[in-house]
């Protein structure tokens, strides 16, 4: 990683105008998928992993918005 990338990755990023709406849209779609996974997939390690990875996807998507 370059120094600028490290600095950007480890600093506070206050929400800029319009970012809150993007965060919410991503969370809303992920929640829709989470409910679908919960309904369609049997209670299993795989379902748990799918949900965990969906949570991670939301986190990283929101981080990409925050760090732009």
JOHU-V286022 format. One record per residue. RES is the residue in one letter. PSI is psi in radians with two decimals (* if undefined). OMEGA is omega in whole degrees, -180 to 180 (NA if undefined). Layout:
{{RES PSI OMEGA} {RES PSI OMEGA}}
This chain:
{{X 2.51 175} {X 2.78 -179} {X -0.75 -180} {X -0.65 178} {X -0.72 179} {X -0.82 180} {X -0.77 -179} {X -0.63 -178} {X -0.47 -172} {X 0.58 175} {X 2.83 177} {X 2.36 179} {X 1.65 178} {X 2.53 -179} {X 2.29 175} {X 2.84 177} {X 2.31 178} {X -0.30 -178} {X -0.66 -180} {X -0.71 180} {X -0.66 178} {X -0.78 178} {X -0.80 -177} {X -0.71 179} {X -0.74 179} {X -0.79 179} {X -0.71 -180} {X -0.80 -180} {X -0.70 179} {X -0.68 179} {X -0.70 177} {X -0.79 178} {X -0.66 178} {X -0.75 177} {X -0.67 179} {X -0.79 178} {X -0.77 -179} {X -0.68 -179} {X -0.71 -169} {X -0.40 -174} {X 2.42 177} {X 2.65 178} {X 1.94 -174} {X 2.98 176} {X -0.70 -179} {X -0.74 178} {X -0.73 178} {X -0.74 178} {X -0.68 178} {X -0.75 180} {X -0.76 179} {X -0.77 -180} {X -0.52 174} {X -0.75 176} {X -0.73 178} {X -0.68 178} {X -0.75 178} {X -0.79 -179} {X -0.84 -178} {X -0.62 176} {X -0.77 178} {X -0.63 176} {X -0.68 180} {X -0.62 177} {X -0.78 -178} {X -0.60 -174} {X 0.04 -177} {X * NA}}
